[in-house]
């Protein structure tokens, strides 16, 4: 026995020496000089990695170190110090800025792509695989990944993978982390997801996953993070979620959940600290006596229906730091205990409910407060610590506190729009050093816009539209706020000319000055200096002159509104070269990032591209429109307009345009609204318009168009005859006038023989009655003058005096100006002067024509001369419309047509 022990002791060193020879050691020195012993990689694994590299592309500079015999020295690879096997492969963000070997300006060709070689299955000890942040476009997740049985960490996020959720991932029983977010994975989740019983993190957010959530998800007893947000998962939320005792983060945001979520769903979630839930078809049904088993600092619930409309009492037991309860149907006041029990509150969003009552003035309030779209009332509270405040769309009244700038000095964003606020804009608002955006639109504010905006350092958004502000444009606004990109002052009473100070706002994306009293010419420098403009709205003002050619250089322009001014001249040919309106490709987002102002729609514009005014918000970048209506533009419609292939709405109505509709106008295939009414256009309706399959709004009425109305494609939907009325030469449906073919084959208006006989006899009676009327009227007037001497003296004395008119302002409710006293000339030059109607000022002529009445204006006055026609088209002539019959016989449908025409003339 002793000899055996002795022999064993002698053989043990030999065995250890042989072991060290069979597995060679690699000695390397670290930067500190210490020795670090690790095993060299295996040849089979080295070949597997090289094969994997070739499948990705050999030219990748980030993998240039993958040479030599020892793969454990290669970048992004880690080997086990005990066995020498490859255990970690991290190829994440290989072309992004976040990696150690990143190339910030690397082209997309330098990113990982192509096919993934199955050679990775030879890495039998691999427990960590990260391929996130790459460009594996349009390939499914390879099935061989399900064979990597040792994997504990798998990250394939944001890499462009498509296809169904891979069921073979259910084989990875040792997996702790599975991250597949930001791909295009579709289909439903397999029940095998419940096999991953060791899973601690499951992130499938921002994909296209649909179908119900498997009940087997309740088997993931070690799960700490579950993120299924921004998918299309539907059906019921399984109650088995309540079995996940270790769950701390639950994000079910933005899906299509249905049914009811109740107390049982949260029964055992004692560790829950972050809850996110939203779905318009989901009912949140918990009792007022419910006390959750968790105390979550972060609670976000949106677009769910709370069964009880009272303020949730279960929030009493929560340690709230961040809370969103938006559009959940709360109809109650905010209880005092909520303000008292939330000393650490940093984010408060109770928007889109029916909250009522007044808000207290408190010192301890979160930095972010969003209470918009409720029924809160009273005065604006002063909350010193708030930096983001949105109280829009409520019932607040009174004036904005004059000391708001001093009491709320941390404000960076302020939205008080859509309330009942009055008074002036406090000057203290312009002294806030961090104020970046301010929206006071749709109130009853008056006075002038503050002149000095030098207090803030980086103002980006100003919206003061739809108030009663007056005065001129602040001359120093743009020089003090050169970073301004959103400026809306529309629908006020501002006046004056646009001075050169506006040139300093070179970063403007939106300039909306419509619905004011601005006058003068449209400055040429708008097109020269404001090259970032996306939206230019100058409609409903008093601008004169022609449209500047320089506006055509605004390559990024989406919306051009110059309607309801006094512009003359022709439509610029160069408008057909507006770059953004000629591109059929997808449109880039025209706004800076909203990440600094989350959950706030700062950007909204009122437009009426289809004849009805809409407020555009989220889809605003997709709106492309040109509106030059209600001006005095003349000439032809430029043929170059056919180049605007991305245009969605074109309105040239109520002008003096002549010529034909361009033959190639049908190339505007994205056009949804076209209004050419109330011009002098001639010729047929181009056949190419039948190819405008997106057209849903069309008006060609009151022109001189002729020929047959097309009947193909979209024209079959235009069944309203008023869209084509006022064109005596048009025929065919929906008009009652039928078409007939002329000898040359062209359609012409067909007239019945009976109508011709009736018309002939009518003309004969017309001439006879006119002659008799003239003779009778002549002798009634002049016969009385011959027989009555006193009448004769009065008549000739009246006609020997010059006219003495009272000038009336064309504005609605215009005031009378002072009469000019009549001063007769010397007797030596006493002559009868006849007044030339064309020499009478326009406002005097307008005052006289107003007495004619709406029917008289439409039937006769506008046809006398060009000057009267222009005056009769002025919307100010139609502020009051009296359609009472003047004694002449009219058919009811004629009166209805004239009434619609009169309303159109009023321009709203």
PyMOL commands that set and color helices and strands:
alter all, ss='L'
color gray80, all
select helices_A, chain A and resi 2-22+43-56+61-63+71-73+108-110+118-122+143-147+167-171+191-195+215-219+239-243+263-266+313-317+336-340+404-407+427-431+477-480+500-504+525-529+549-553+573-577+579-582+620-622+639-643+663-667+687-691+713-717+721-723+753-787+789-799+827-829+837-839+842-850+854-859+861-863+866-872+875-878+892-906
alter helices_A, ss='H'
color red, helices_A
select strands_A, chain A and resi 25-29+35-39+77-79+86-90+128-130+139-140+153-155+161-164+177-179+184-187+201-203+208-211+225-227+232-236+249-252+256-262+274-278+281-285+298-302+305-306+322-326+347-349+356-358+368-370+375-378+388-390+395-399+413-415+420-423+437-439+444-448+461-463+468-471+486-488+493-496+510-512+517-521+535-537+542-545+559-561+566-570+605-607+614-616+625-627+632-635+649-651+656-657+673-675+682-683+697-699+704-708+729-731+739-741+747-749
alter strands_A, ss='S'
color yellow, strands_A
deselect
rebuild
show_as cartoon
